[in-house]
Amino acid sequence: MLTAALTVALDNIQAVIIDLDGTMLDTAPDFLVAVNRMRDEFTLAAIDIATIKRFVGKGSENLIERVLALDFSAEQIAQHFDAAMESYQRHYLCINGDFSMLYPDVVEGLQAMQAQGLRMACVTNKPLAFALPLMEKKGLAGFFEVVYGGDSFSRKKPDPIALLQVCADFDLAPAKVLALGDSSNDAQAARAANCPVLLVPYGYNHGEAIQNVESDGIVASLLEAATLIRRGNIQ
């Protein structure tokens, strides 16, 4: 059963750009373990999963700044940031993917897109050193021709630079490249790149309701998105 009410016609879509954290994978449990191990090194109390979910989505630097801001002043954050980042990255690399889980119908959705001949790229704000091994571990890497991380360019989403690069890589007009994500970062990047964008409701979105984010529709899963693309392309 389809749940999306689209604001645009999805016709002649030839490629998709898909976010990682909160869209394909629930990685918040990984973040929680790594952050709390870092906090333990600073003799700080552990934080909960709800707090982590509000903080993820804008890159590792923003995550660590917000985590430190729970206990430190701006001056103290600047003083401790480098050590905290080193600790977090060290712990994250050790457990990357161990506690994260695929969302329902992700693999089925990717398979359906692949069967349609759609070209696929993953654009995430996660650093490539984390994203690539995680995608391999979870069986996602083989679906994607292109993967760009938060350190692939000088600016992260919501800047459109990575999405525009994918369009150039595929030699496709942005109108033919659908973006799929879970947050305002994804929607704003797609709007700026002139790509249509669908959002899933189960991700993070910085603790805000996804229904309040301007997009071309909300889909229950990647499989539903694949179905909508197929229907639009055969009309």
C-alpha positions in Angstrom: 0.0 0.0 0.0 1.4 3.4 -1.0 1.3 6.2 1.5 2.9 9.1 -0.3 1.1 12.1 -1.5 3.4 13.6 -4.0 3.7 17.3 -4.9 5.5 16.6 -8.2 5.2 13.9 -10.9 8.1 11.4 -10.7 8.5 10.9 -14.4 11.7 10.2 -16.2 13.7 9.6 -13.0 17.0 8.0 -14.1 19.1 8.1 -10.9 18.7 8.3 -7.1 20.9 9.9 -4.5 20.3 8.2 -1.1 21.4 9.4 2.4 22.9 6.8 4.8 22.3 7.5 8.5 18.6 7.6 9.3 17.6 6.7 5.8 19.2 3.3 5.1 20.7 2.5 8.5 19.8 3.2 12.1 23.3 4.2 13.2 22.3 6.1 16.4 23.2 3.1 18.6 26.8 3.2 17.1 27.0 6.9 17.8 25.7 6.3 21.4 28.4 3.7 22.2 31.3 5.8 20.7 30.2 9.1 22.3 29.7 7.6 25.7 33.1 5.9 25.6 34.5 9.3 24.7 32.6 10.9 27.5 33.8 8.3 30.0 37.4 9.3 29.1 36.5 12.9 30.1 34.7 11.6 33.3 31.4 12.8 32.0 28.1 11.1 32.5 26.6 8.9 29.8 23.9 10.4 27.6 20.8 8.6 26.2 19.8 7.6 22.7 17.1 10.3 22.4 19.8 13.0 22.9 22.1 11.4 20.3 19.2 11.3 17.7 18.8 15.0 18.1 22.5 15.7 17.5 23.3 13.5 14.4 23.0 14.4 10.8 25.3 17.4 10.4 28.6 15.7 10.5 31.0 14.5 13.2 32.3 17.9 14.1 28.8 19.2 14.9 28.0 16.0 16.8 31.0 16.4 19.1 30.5 20.1 19.6 26.9 19.5 20.7 27.8 16.6 22.9 30.5 18.7 24.7 28.1 21.7 25.0 26.0 19.6 27.4 28.7 20.1 30.0 31.2 22.7 28.8 31.3 26.4 28.0 32.2 27.6 24.5 35.8 28.2 25.8 36.0 24.7 27.3 34.6 23.2 24.1 37.4 24.8 22.1 40.0 23.6 24.6 38.8 20.0 24.6 37.5 19.6 21.0 40.5 18.0 19.3 41.0 15.4 22.1 37.3 14.6 22.2 37.2 14.2 18.4 40.2 11.9 18.5 38.6 9.8 21.2 35.3 9.6 19.5 36.8 8.6 16.1 39.0 6.0 17.7 36.0 4.4 19.5 33.7 4.7 16.5 36.2 3.0 14.2 36.3 0.1 16.7 32.6 -0.5 16.7 31.5 0.9 13.4 28.4 -1.1 12.4 28.3 -3.4 15.4 25.2 -1.8 16.9 23.5 -0.3 13.8 20.7 -1.9 11.9 19.1 -1.7 8.4 15.7 -0.2 8.3 12.9 -2.3 6.9 12.7 -2.8 3.1 16.0 -1.0 2.5 17.7 -3.9 0.6 14.4 -4.7 -1.1 14.1 -1.1 -2.2 17.6 -0.9 -3.5 17.1 -4.2 -5.4 13.9 -2.8 -7.0 15.8 0.4 -8.0 18.6 -1.6 -9.4 16.2 -3.8 -11.4 14.8 -0.6 -13.0 18.2 0.3 -14.2 18.4 3.4 -12.0 21.9 4.7 -11.3 22.6 5.0 -7.6 24.8 7.3 -5.4 25.0 7.6 -1.7 25.7 11.1 -0.3 26.2 11.2 3.5 27.6 13.7 6.0 29.5 10.8 7.6 33.2 10.8 6.8 34.2 8.4 4.1 36.5 6.5 6.5 33.4 5.6 8.5 30.8 5.4 5.6 32.6 3.0 3.3 33.4 0.2 5.7 30.0 0.5 7.2 28.3 0.1 3.9 30.5 -2.9 3.1 29.6 -4.5 6.5 25.9 -4.0 6.0 25.8 -5.2 2.3 25.0 -1.9 0.8 28.2 -1.0 -1.0 27.5 -3.0 -4.2 24.4 -1.0 -5.0 26.2 2.3 -5.5 28.3 3.6 -8.3 29.3 6.7 -6.3 29.7 7.4 -2.6 30.5 10.9 -1.2 31.0 11.6 2.5 31.0 14.7 4.6 34.7 15.1 3.9 34.5 14.6 0.2 34.0 18.4 -0.5 34.6 21.6 1.3 30.9 21.8 2.4 28.4 19.3 3.7 24.7 18.9 3.2 22.5 21.1 3.3 24.9 22.5 0.7 24.1 21.0 -2.7 27.7 20.6 -3.9 27.8 16.8 -3.5 24.4 16.3 -5.2 25.4 18.5 -8.1 28.6 16.5 -8.4 26.6 13.3 -8.7 24.4 14.8 -11.4 27.6 15.7 -13.3 29.1 12.2 -12.7 26.0 10.7 -14.2 25.6 13.3 -16.9 22.0 13.9 -15.9 19.9 17.0 -15.4 19.0 17.4 -11.7 15.3 17.0 -12.5 16.1 13.3 -13.5 17.9 12.6 -10.2 15.7 11.9 -7.2 17.1 12.5 -3.7 16.0 10.3 -0.8 16.7 11.3 2.8 15.4 11.6 6.3 16.1 15.2 7.3 15.9 18.9 6.4 19.6 18.6 5.4 18.6 16.3 2.6 15.6 18.3 1.5 17.5 21.6 1.5 20.4 20.2 -0.4 18.0 18.7 -3.0 16.0 21.9 -3.4 19.3 23.9 -3.9 20.4 21.4 -6.5 17.0 21.4 -8.2 16.5 17.7 -7.6 13.1 16.2 -6.6 13.2 14.9 -3.0 11.3 12.3 -1.0 11.8 11.8 2.7 11.3 8.9 5.1 9.6 9.4 8.4 11.6 7.1 10.6 15.0 8.9 10.7 16.5 11.6 12.9 15.9 15.1 11.4 17.6 16.7 14.5 14.6 15.9 16.7 12.1 17.8 14.5 9.0 16.4 12.8 9.7 15.5 9.2 6.2 16.6 8.2 7.3 20.2 8.7 10.1 19.9 6.2 9.4 21.0 2.6 9.7 18.1 0.3 7.9 16.4 -2.6 6.5 13.7 -0.4 7.0 11.3 2.5 7.4 7.6 1.7 7.3 4.8 4.3 10.3 3.0 2.9 12.9 2.9 0.0 10.7 0.1 -1.5 7.8 2.5 -1.7 10.0 5.1 -3.3 11.1 2.5 -5.9 7.5 1.7 -6.6 6.6 5.3 -7.2 9.6 5.8 -9.5 8.6 2.8 -11.5 5.0 3.9 -11.8 6.1 7.4 -12.8 8.5 6.2 -15.4 6.0 3.9 -17.2 3.2 6.4 -17.4 
